[in-house]
Amino acid sequence: MAYSHLERANDLEPSDGHRHLLEFCPVHREESFEPPFFVVSRHADVLAALLDPEQWRNGRGPGVFEQVGGVLGSADDPDHRRQRRVLQDGFRPAAIASLSEGIDEIGNRLWTKAFSRDGEGDFVRLFSFPFPAEVIAELLGVEPEDRDKFGEWSDDIVNGLGGGDLELVERANVGIYRIVDRLVEDRRRILSEGGEPPDDLVSVMTKAHVAGELSHGEVRRLSQQILVAGHETTASLISLMLYRLIMNPRLVDELRADPTLIDSAVEEFLRFDSPVQGLFRTNENPCALADVEIDAGSKVQMLFAAANRDPRVWDRPDDIVLDRFASGGRPHLAFGWGVHHCIGNALARHEARFALRAMLATFETVELVGDVEVNFPFILRGLTTLPIRWTVRSTPAMA
């Protein structure tokens, strides 16, 4: 029977399927989906495609279905470059560092509320889901009373990328656009009166809109993409990190013995679990990959997660080696690469480091007390539930 990528893509350990792709079919045609698509798994092939944006285009959408009219990660140059130029200063490492106090305040509030004493609950709902959602809403400038539906909307949009209910995607977009429209109108009014709007990303985009650098539709869609990309993947990374610590207690001992490994550890967790399993590109011209002929206009999933476990690149690829990135070395592809390298990578890294420090500082013991469930879309990888029981350390201290 023909191998099916989709049958294995939502396994708790999808790397088992990735090994099959890497060894036996590095360019795989997935026939179990309509329409069929290709999956590229080896590091060299994925990286070459990411570095050739003229051939491998984003403008037909990052998901399995054709989607035109996207922005930033779903657009090609020159539109992509113009949109990125508006936002890039707000996501540079220096900018995120300047916002770190506010980000950490959100994290501390949520963490203390959930984990100040021994308890039991779903880590996803208690912390990994709300933390990045609140952070990205704060950065955008969304009022607290408008944030309740953000997580649900984000889930619906992500599910749509992998073939989920497109009516739910449309409903989510309507809700997000309604909030963004009100925020933009408020900031336009302030600017017209000679005032200075709040220091947030919606204000940055509104100023660009007033200056003719972005259309109103682009402001809407960029806000939506920032919400989804800034929430789902970071929530997944945080929950997967705790899952790995529970499954591998030696990692806790190593990190407590040497806290300087935390930055490297976050990079290793990104490589090992790759919350973005792989986004789609569409080839502009016919081409061959690993001797497989691909017609122009084909949907091809660049499987970052498999490339990050490619034994041609990584020594012991299926082991978590906490100091793997301590001295630099070859970068992983968890954030993509090239012109579409994730604009929010510094923010995601900061949130992950905060969460990892909090886990190490707070939990004396932590164990699974139920089934761990994996999310639906095969494009992203995360946990929808992580039921845990924990005890706190006698003198917990947030790092």
N, C-alpha and C positions, 0 to 999 in steps of 0.2 A: 504494500500500500504506500502511496506517495506520502512523503513527510508533510505535515501541516505545522507551519510556524504558529498559527493562531491557536492550535490546540495546546501549545505549551507556553504561550506568551504570558498568560495570567497565572502560571504556577507560582507558588510561594518562592520557589527557587528557579526562575526562568533561565538561569545560566546553564541548566542541564540541556535545554533545547538549543541554547546559543552554541554550546560546544559541538552539537551536531552540525549546525550551520557552518561554523568555522572550519570544521574538518572535511565535511562531505559536500556541502553546497554553498560556497561563499556568496554566490549570486543565486538566490532561490526565487522561483516563481510561485507565489501563493495562489493556488487554484480554488481554495475553499471559500473565497470571498468574491462578491460581485460588486464592482468589477475586480478581476484578478490584479495583483500588484507584485512588484519585485521587492526582495529584501537583500540588502548588501551588508555583510557582517565583518569582513576583515578590516583591520585598522588601516592598512595602506589604501584600500579602495575607498573607505569612508572618508578619510582625510583628503585624498585627492579630489573627491567630489566637493567637499566643503570649501576647498581652495580654488574651485572653478565655478564661480557663481554665474558666469555667462552661459555655461552649458547646463548646470544644475540649478534650475530656477525655483524661487520661493513663491512667485506670484500666483500660482494656481492652488495655493493653500498648503499648510503644513500637515494636513490630515489626509485620509485615504480618498476622500471625495474631492472633486473639483470645487474650489472656492476662489472666486476672483474678487478683486476690490479690497484686499486685505491691507494691513499696515505693518510697518517695521519688520518683524520676523516672518510676516506673510506677504511681503512686498519685495520687489527688486529695485535696484538702482535705475534711475536717479531718485525715485520716490523714497526708497529705503534710506538712502544717504541723507536726504533732506529731513526726514522725520527723526532720524537718529541724532542729527545735529542739534535739533531742538531739545532733546531729552538728555543727551549724554552727560552734560555737566552735573545734572542732579543725581547721576548714578556712578560717578567716578569714585574710586576708593576714598579720596580725600573728603568728598561730600558725604559719603556714608559715615566716615569717621566723625565728622562734625555733628551728625545726627545720632551718634551712638548712645548718648545719654538718654534721649527720648525713647529710642528703640528698647534699650535695656529697662527703662521704667515700665514700659508695657509688659515686657517679659517678666520682670520681677513681680508685678501685680498679679498676673495670671498664674505664675508659678507658685507664689506664696498662698494664693487662694486655694489652689488645688493640693499642694503638697507640704503644708506646714505641719502636718501630723500624719501618723500611720493611717493607711487607708487602702481602698480598693476601688477601681474604676477603669474606664476606657481612656487610655492615654491620648488617643487621637482626639476625642471630644474635650478632654480636660485641658490639653495644652497644644499639641502639635497642629491641630486644625485652627483654633482661634488666634494663636500668636501671630503667624505671618499675615492672616487676614486683617487683624487689627493694625499691624504695622503698615501694610500697603494702603489701607483705607486712610490712615493718618497721613502718609506721605502724599496721597492724592488730594487730601483735604475734605474727605467725606465726613459729615457730621455723625457723631456716635449713634444718634437715633435712626440713621439710615443704613447702618452696617449689618443689621440682623440677617438680611437675606443674602449677603455677599457670598458666604460660603456655599450655600445651596446653588446660587446662580453659577458660581465658578465650577462646581461639580457638573452641572448640566452642560455647560459649554465644553468642558473637557471630554465628557462622554460623547458629545457630538463629533469630535475629531475622529473617533474610532468607530463611527457608525451608529451612535446612539440616537435618541429621539430628537429630531431636528425641530419639532414644535417646542420642546422644552428649551432648546437653544434660543429660538426666536423670542420666547417669553422672557428668558433671562436677559437677552440683549435689550428688550424693551424696558425692563426694570432698571438696568444699569444706565441706559441712555436718558431715562427720565431724571435720574439723580444728577448725572453729568450736565444735562441741559440747565438745570436749576443752578448748579454751581457756576457754570460759565456765565449765565445771565447775571448773577450776583457780582462776579468779578468784572464783567464788562461795565456794569453800572459804576462800580468803584473807580475804575479807570477813567470813565467819561467824566466823573466828578473831580478828577485830578488827584485821587487818592492812590494808596498803594495796597493792593489786595494781599491776602494771606500768603505766607511763604510756603507754597505747596506746588505740586506738579500740575494741578489743574490751572493754577494761576500762570505757570510757565507756558502751558499750552494755549491758554486764553490770550496771553500777550502775543504769542506767535500767530494766533488766528487774527487778531486785530491788525498785526503787521503784514498780513497776507502770506505768511509762511506755512500755515496749515488751514485746511478747510474745516468747517464745523463738523462735517462727517468724520474727518480724520481725528479730531479731538475726541469724539465719541468712541471711535474704534480703538484709538490708542489707549484710552482709559480702560476699556474693556480688556485689552490685551495685557496691560500692566497688572490689572487685578488678577487675571487668571494665571499668568506666568509668575507673578510675584507671590501667589498664594499656594497653589496646588503643589508645585514642585518642592518648595521649601517645607511645607507640611509633611510631604512624603519623606524627604531626607531626614527630618527630625525623628519621625516615628521609626523609620528603618534603622537609624543609629541606635535607638534604645533597644530595638529587637535584637540587633547584633550583639550588644553588650549583654543582654540576658542570655543569649545562646552561647556566648564566649566570655565567661567571667574573667578569664585571664586578661582580657583587654582592659577591664576596669582596673585590675592590679597594676598593669603596665602604665596606664595613664595617671593613676594616682602617684605612682612612684616617680614619674617624670612628666609633670604638667606641661613642659615645653613642647611635648609632642602633640598638643591639641590641634594646632593649625594643620600639621601634617596629617593627623588622624581624620580631620574633616575632608581633606582631599582624598584620602584613601577610601573613606565611606562613599564619597561621590563616585569614585572609580568603581568600587565594588558593587554598588547597587544602582547607580545611574537612574535617578528619578525620572529623567526624560529617557525612555528606552530608545526612542529613535523617531525623528521627524521625517516627513516626506519631502522629496524634491521631485521635480519634473524635468526631464532632459529636453533641451531645446532642439538637439539634432540626434539622429540615430547614432548609436555607439556600441561598443563592445566592452563588457566588464567581465574579467576572468573567463574570456572566451564565450560569454553569453551575449547574443545580439539583442539589443534593446531598441525598439522602435521609438522614434521621436514622440514626445508627448506622453510617455509612460510614467505612471506613479511608482516611485521607488522609495522604500523606507531605508534611510541611513541608520543602521542599528548601532547607535552609540554604545549601548550596553554590551553588545558582543565585542565590539572593537576594544572596549575597555577591559576585556578578559582575553584578548588575543595572545596566545603564548608566543607568537612571533615577536611580540613587543615587551610583554611583561613576564618577569621571572615569578614563578609561583602565582599565577594570575587568580587562582581560586582561594587564596589565603589572604586574610586581612593582615597587612604588614604596616604597623602604625608609623614607622619611620620611613616608609617608601618615598615620600615626597619631602623629607626633611632637608635634603640637600639639592632641591630642585629636580632636575632630570626631565624626562619626557613628560609633557602635560597630558592629562586625561582629556577625554572628549565629552565629559558630562554636560558641559555648557556649550557644546558645539565647538566650532572653530571658524576662523576666517572672518569675513565681513559681517556675518550674522552671529558671531560669538555673543552669547547672552549678555544683554546690556545690564541686567540686574545681578550679575554674578557676585559683585562685592557685597550687596545687601544680603543675598542668600548665605554667603559665607559667614557674615557677621552674625546672623540669626542662628545659624547652626553652631557656631562656636559658643554663643551664649547658652544654647540649650545643652550642649555637651558638658560645659562647665557646671551647669545647674544639676544635671544628672549625677555627676561625680561628687558634687558637694553635698547633695541632699540624701540620696538613697543609701541606706545601710544594706538593705536587701530589696530585691525586686524580682518578681517571678510572674510567669504567665498563669492566668487562672481561667482561660477559655480559649476558644478558637481564634486564630489570627486570620482575618479576611483581607484579601487583596482586591484593589479597585478594579473596575471593569475595563476601562479603555486600554488596549494593548500598546498604545503610544507612550503612555506614562506608566510609572510603577509606583504604587504607594499602598498603604494599609488603610482600609476603611474602619477596622477595629483592631485595637491592641489592648486586650483586657489584662490588667496587671494588679497585683497586690504588692504593697511596698511598706517598708518601715524606714523611718528617717534616722539619720545619724544623730548621736547625742548632742553634738554641737554643729548643726548644719550651718554652713557659711557660703553665701553666694560668691562665686569667684568673679 
